Amino acid sequence: METSLFVFASRPSGWPSSDNFRIETKILGEIKENEVLLKSWFISVDPYMRGRMNDVKSYAPSWKIGQPIIGSCIARVVESRSKSLHAGDVVVGTLPWATYCIEKADNLRTIDVRNVSPGYYLGILGMPGLTAYFGMMDIINPQKGETVVISGAAGAVGLVAGQIAKIRGSRVIGIAGSDEKCSLIKNNFGFDEAINYKTSKSIRKELEILCPEGVDAYFDNVGGEVTDAVIANLDFHARIALCGQISQYNNTRISVGPSILPMLLTKSVKLQGFIVRNYNDRFEEALSQLTQWVNDGKLKYKETILEGFDKLPEAFLGLFGGKNQGKMLVKTD
C-alpha cells in the first residue's frame, strides 16, 4: 500500500516556514504479528514541536533531516494482526504525519468517540488537558476567592487551565490576542475578565486596575512582555506555573526583559517550570477527573480544524500567528 507522509526537510532559523516540510510517498510492507495498519484521521500540531526543529538537547529529541515528522494522532485500524485491536477500532498514539502507517499494537490506546469529538483525545482529554490539569492542580493549587491569570488563554491549554481555576472557585483573568478570543473566553468559557494584549496600551496597568490586591497565581503559556506585565502585579506568596514560552520559540537570540528575580524574591513567589511527562504515573488520575468534568458539563472545549492532509504545515505555522482557538487539528479525511 502507498502512503503519503511529511518529512522534516530543513531546520529553520527564526520563524519556521512551509519550506521546512516536504511530502513524500512510500510503499508500506506487510504487517507483522502484533502490528496494525492504520489510516490517519486527526493529527495534532503543538507548539512544543518548534523545539524539536532545533538541533539542541531538550526533553524531546530533535527531528532528523529527511525523517518522518511524528506527533500525536488519532487513527482507524484498517487491518490487524493483533489480538487486542480489530479493524474499525479507533486509536490514539504517537505516529508519523502520514495517510497510512504500520504500528505495533502495544504503542496504541483505543478510544471511545461515541459521545465526544475524536479530537478531544488530542486536546482536553489528551496532552493539553493533562498539562493544564497538573500545572493548575499541583503547582498553582488555586483557592476560592483568589485571582488567577492565564496567558495564551484561548489556546488548547489555556482554555482548560482557566476553567479548572473557575471550578476551584477562583476569579480568572485571561490574556489573549484578539477581541474575538477575549469575547470567547468570557462568554463561552466563564473567564471573569479578558485582556487583548495586541491592542492594550499597557497590560501592566490593566492588570493593576483589574487586580487591585495583586495576582495570586499565574499560568504562563506565553512569556515575554506579557509575563513581565503579570509579574509586576504579583501578590505576596503568588505561584507561577511555567508551562510554555511561545512568544520566544522563534527568537534567534535570547530576549532580555526586566530582571524578575528580585520581584520574585521580595514577594516570596513560587515559580516552577514543568512538562507533562513529569506526571506520567498520574495520567489515569487526571484523565478520570477531566472526563468527569467534561461529562458533567463543567469543562467545555474549542477546536480549530483544518481539513486535508496537506494542511499540516499550515496548521503548525498558524499556531505562532495565533490562528487557533482552542486545539489546532488537521482532519485528514
N, C-alpha and C positions, 0 to 999 in steps of 0.2 A: 504494500500500500504506500502511496506517496503522501507526504506531509509537507506543509509549508511551515517554516519556522523563522523566527528572528534571531540573528546572531549579533554579538557585540562587535561593531565594525571599527571603532576608534575611540580613544579616550578624549573627552572634552577638556578644554582649558577655559574655566569660567562656565558660562551657561551652556548646557548641552543643546544639541540640535538633532534634526532628523538624520543628519549625516553619520551620527554615531550608531545607527541601526541599519541592518541590511536583511532583506528577506532572501532565504534560500529554500530550495526543495531537497528532499531526502527520501530515499526509499527505506521504509521500515522492514525489519526482518520478521521472522516468525516469533510469536510469543512463546515463552518457555514456561516451565512449571512454576506455579505461584505468581505468574505475571498476568496483567490485563492490558488490553488495547483500549485506549481512552480517546474520546472525542471531546475537545475543549468546549466549554460552554460560557463561563465567565472567567476573565483574567483580571487580577488586581494590579494596579500600579500604585506605588507607595513612595513617599519622599526619601525613605532610608536608602532606596536603590541608587540615589545620586552618589552616595558614598562608595558604593560598590563599583562605580565607574572610575574611581581613582586607584592608582597603584600604590596604596598605602596599607599598613597593617591596621585593622579595625576589628570590631566584634563580628562583622560579617566579611567573609573572604571577597577579594576583588574579583570582578568578572575578568575573564581572559579573552583577549582579542581573538575573534574568529570562532568563539564558542557560543552555544545557545544561551540566551538570556533565560533565567529562571526566576520564578516567583510563585506567589500563592494563586492557585487556580481551582476552579470547580469544573468537573468533567463528568461525562456519562460513560459508563462501561459499555463498550461495543462487543467485545469478545473476552472471555475469561478462561484461564486455566488455574483458577484459584477456588478453593472450597468455600472461602469466606465472601467472595464477591461474585456477582452474577450480571449477565447482560441486562442493561436497563438501570442498574444501580447508579445513584449519583454520589460522587465522592469529592472530597477536598484534599489537597496536598500541595507540596512544593514541586512544581512541574515546569518544563520548558514552555516558553512562549511558542506554541506550535498548535496547528489544527488537529493533529493526531499525535499520540505518543504511546510508548510502551513503558509500563512502570510495575515495580514489584507491589503486590497487594499489601504487604506489611507496611508500606510507606503511605498508605491512604486511609482515610476515615470516611465511612458512609455518613450521609446527612439526610435529614428529613425536610423536604421542600414543599410539603403539602400545605402548610399554614403560614409560611413566611417566604419572602423573596429569597431565591437562591443566593443572591449577593450578600445577604445578611451574614453568611458564614465567612465572608471576606471582610466584613465590616463590624457591625455591632456585636456579632457572635463570633468574630474572628480576632485577628491581631489588633486592630484598632480598639475594639471593645475591651479586650483584655488589658491593653495598655492604659486606657482610661480608668479601668477598674482598679488596678494596682497602684497607679500613680495617685489616684484620688483617695482610695480607701486606706492604703498603707502609709503613704508618705504625708499626704495632707491631712487625712482624717478630719474632714470638715464637721463642724459642730453647729447646732441650731443657733441662729442669730448672727453667725459670723459672715463676713463678706469675702467671697472668693472671686478672683478674676481669672478668666481663661483667655489666652491669646490663641489665634487660629481657631476661634470659637465655632465657625461654621464648617470646619473640616471634619474628617472622619473620626478623629479622636476627640476634638474639642466639643462636638455635639454631645457625645456620651458623657464626657467628664463634667460638663455643665449640668446635665440632667441628674447625674449621681449626686452632685453637691446640693441640688434642689431637693432630692429625695431625703437627704440628710438634714434638711431644714435650713440651709444656708441661703443668704442673699447672693445672687450670681450676676456678675457683670462680664459680658463678652466683648472681645475686641475682634473685629472682622474688617474685610477690605472693600465693602460696598454697602450702600444704603439698603439694597435688596437683601443682602446677607444679614444686616443688622435687624431688619424687619422680620426676617425668617426666624432668627434665634429668639426674638422676643415673642412673636405672635404664635409660632408653631412649636417652640421647644421650651417655653417657660422661663427664659432668662429675664431677669428683672430690668436690666439696663444694657445698652449696647453702644459701643463707640466705633465709628468708622475711622480707622487710622489713616486712611488715604486723604480724607477731607478735613480731619481735625486740625485746628490751628495749634493746639497743644494737648496731646494725650495726657501729659502730666497734670495740667490744670483741670482738665475734665475729670480726671480721677480724683483730684483734690476736692472738687465740688461733690461728686457722687459718693465719695468715701471720706467724710469729714473726720471720722475716727480712725482712718487708716485701713489698709488692706490686710486681712488676716491670713490669706493664703493665695498663692499664685500658681496656676498650672501653665507652664511655659512651653508652647509649641513653636515659637517664632524666633525669639532672641532679638538682638539688635536694638534699635531705638525704642521699639515697643516695650521691651523688657526694661530698658533704662528708665522709662517713664513709670512703670509699675513699681520698680524697686525704690524709687524716690518717694513712693507713697505707702510703703510697708509699715505696719504697726509693730509694736514690740512682740517678740516670740512668733512672728509670722513663719509660715512654712512655704517652701518653693519646691515643686516637683518639676525637675528639668527633664522634659520629655523630648523636645525637638528644637532645632535652630534653623528652620527652613529659610529664613532671611539671609543666612550666612553660607549655605551649602555651595553656592556658585561663586563665592568670593575667590579671587586669585591671591589675595594677601589677607592677613589677619586684620579684622576690623577692630579699631581702637575706640572705645567709648568711655563713659565715666568710670572711675575706679570704684567698683561696687563693694569691695571687701570691707572698707571702713563702715559703710552703711549697714552691712550685714552684721558686723561685729557689735556696733553700738546698740543695735536693736535686738540682739540675740536671736538672729534669724537662722532657721534651719534650711539649708539648701542641699538637695540630693538629686543627682543625676541617676537615671535608671534606663534599662532596656527590658522589654517584656520577657526575654529569656531568663532573666534573674528569677522569675517566678514559675519556671516550668513545672515544678512539683505541685503547684496550686491551681493549674489551669482548670481542672474539673470543678473546683470550688467556685471559681469566678464564672465559668460558663453556666453553671447551675443557677447562680444568682442573677446573672444577666438575662438568661432565658426566662426566669420567673418574672423579672421586672418587665420584659417585653410582653409576656403573656398577660400580665396584669394591667397593661396599658400605661405603666409608669415610665417606660423608656420608648421613645419614638426615634425614627431614623430617616435619613435622606440619602438618596443615591444619585449620582450623575453617571449616566450610562451612555457610552458611545457604541454605536453598532458597527460591527465589521472588524475582522481580524487585523486588517491593515491599519486600523486606527490606533493601535497600541502606542507607537511613538508620540502621536498627537496627544493622546490621553496623558502619558507620562509628562510631557513637556508642559501640558496645561496645569499641572499641579503647582508649578513655580510661577505661573501667572495668575493663580487664584481662580482658575476656570471652574473649579468644582464646588459644589455644595454637598457636604457630607462626603461619602465614599466615592471615589472615582473608579469606574469599572469599564471594561470593554466586554461586550457581548459578542461572541464570535460567530454565533449562528442564530 
